[in-house]
Amino acid sequence: MLPRIHLDIYADDQRAEIQRLSELGARVIPWDHRPADADYVVMEDPEGNRFCVVDRPDWPGWAPASQPVGAG
C-alpha cells in the first residue's frame, strides 16, 4: 500500500531539482496517465514515499537570492 502523505515540492528550476533529488536517492516514477502539459514530475524517495516536483519559476513565494527567507 502506498503511503497516505503526498508532498508537492515547488521548484524554480525543475530539471536541476530532479537531478539533485535523484543524486540523493529519489527516482522518477513513470505514470502513463500523466497529461502531456503537466507541470509536475512524480518521484519516490528511497523509503517509498511519493512526491511531485512542480515546475513553478513564477511562484510568488520565492525570496530574492539576496534576501534571506523571513527577512524584510
N, C-alpha and C positions, 0 to 999 in steps of 0.2 A: 504494500500500500504506500502511495506517495505521501510525503509529509503534508500537513494542512497549512503551513505557513508558506506564503509566496511573497518574495521581495521584488520590487522594481528598483533598479539602480539607474538613475539618470546619468548620462554621460555627455560631456560636450565634445568628446572625440570617441565615438563608439568603437571604432576599429582598434584604437590604442587600448581602450579599457578591456575589450575582449582578449586582446593579446596579453595584457597584464594579468588578468584573471586566469587565463589558460596556463601561464607560467607558474601560477600559484596552485595549480592542480584542478581547476574547473575545466569542464568540457562543454562544447556546444551540443545541444540536443536537437537532432533533426526532427522536424514536425511537418508532415505532409499537408496539413490544413492551414499553414501559416500564409496569410494573404501576401501577395506579391509586393504590395506597397506598405507592409508592416514596418513600423519604426523601432522594432524590438527584436532581440535575439534571445532565445531561451537557452539558459545554461544550467549546469548542475555542479554543485560543489562535490568534493571527494566523499562526503557523507551522504550524498543523495538528495540534498535539498535543492530544489529548483528555484530559479530566479530569472528575471529578464533584465537585459541591459538595453535601456531605451535611449535612442539617439535623440538628444534634446539640446543641441547647441544654443537654442534660443530661449531656454528656460530662464525666467526672470530671477530665479533664486541664486544664480551663480554670482559669487562675490568677485569683484575685480581682483586680479592677481596681486596687485599692490596693497590690497586691504584685507586683513585677516577677517574670517567669519566672526560676526558679532561686534566688530568694531564699527564705529561711526554713528 
